[in-house]
Amino acid sequence: MFHENKIIELLEESIRLQRLTVRLLLGLETQLNRIDGFVISQQETPMLPIAPGNSPVFTATPEPAGAVPSVPPTWISSDETNAPITVDATGLVATVAIPETATVGASFVLTISYTNADGTVATGSTSQTIVAKPVPDITGFTIEQTT
């Protein structure tokens, strides 16, 4: 009887330690996949001007490096009239389709947000200003006789 009780105690302790180990591993996994913020950068090289008629593309990189969202993050433009956005399926790439009628000099903020499994929210943002379309370079002349 003594040996059976001791064996049962040892088994119960082993199960308790296994459960604790699983909880610790799950917590560690949550911490490893936890996103603290985003760095937003413009994707094109050379960068497409933030000008009417252009559609610059912005990429959000989760921090810390290697963190991957389990669901797509959400993007918001502070000016849906002058800077409406569309987002790809990953939620990490946003395209701003600046209409020809956009107000030159208008500013807008793009913000990306993501809620981690532990309920903390990670964000990133970039401020942009709409500039005038660049004046095309003169590459040559056409000469015609007029009289």
Residue pairs with C-beta under 8 A, 6 or more apart in sequence:
30 116
30 117
30 118
32 67
33 67
33 68
33 70
33 116
33 117
34 67
34 116
34 117
34 118
34 120
35 62
35 63
35 64
35 67
35 69
35 114
35 116
35 122
36 63
36 64
36 67
36 122
37 62
37 63
37 122
37 123
37 124
38 60
38 61
38 62
38 63
38 73
38 112
38 114
38 122
38 123
38 124
39 60
39 61
39 63
39 124
40 58
40 59
40 60
40 61
40 110
40 112
40 124
40 125
40 126
41 58
41 59
41 61
42 48
42 56
42 57
42 58
42 59
43 56
43 57
43 58
43 59
43 93
44 56
44 57
47 56
48 54
48 55
48 56
48 57
49 56
49 131
49 133
49 134
50 56
50 96
50 98
50 128
50 129
50 130
50 131
51 98
51 104
51 130
51 131
51 132
51 133
51 134
52 98
52 99
52 100
52 101
52 102
52 104
52 130
52 132
52 133
53 98
53 99
53 100
53 133
54 98
55 95
55 96
55 97
55 98
56 95
56 96
56 98
57 93
57 94
57 95
57 96
58 93
58 94
58 95
58 96
58 110
58 126
59 92
59 93
60 73
60 75
60 92
60 93
60 94
60 112
60 124
61 92
62 68
62 69
62 92
62 114
62 122
63 122
69 91
69 92
69 114
70 117
71 91
72 87
72 89
72 90
72 91
72 92
73 91
73 92
73 112
73 113
73 114
74 91
74 112
74 113
74 114
75 85
75 87
75 91
75 94
75 110
75 111
75 112
76 110
76 111
76 113
77 83
77 84
77 85
77 96
77 108
77 109
77 110
78 108
78 109
78 110
78 111
79 106
79 107
79 108
81 102
82 98
82 99
82 102
82 103
82 106
82 108
82 130
83 96
83 98
83 102
83 106
83 108
83 110
83 128
83 130
84 96
84 97
84 99
85 94
85 95
85 96
85 97
85 110
86 94
86 95
86 97
87 93
87 94
87 95
88 94
88 95
91 112
91 114
94 110
94 112
96 110
96 128
98 130
102 130
103 130
104 130
104 131
104 132
105 129
105 130
106 129
106 130
107 127
107 128
107 129
107 130
108 127
108 128
108 130
109 125
109 126
109 127
109 128
110 125
110 126
110 128
111 123
111 124
111 125
112 123
112 124
112 125
113 121
113 122
113 123
114 121
114 122
114 123
115 121
115 122
116 122
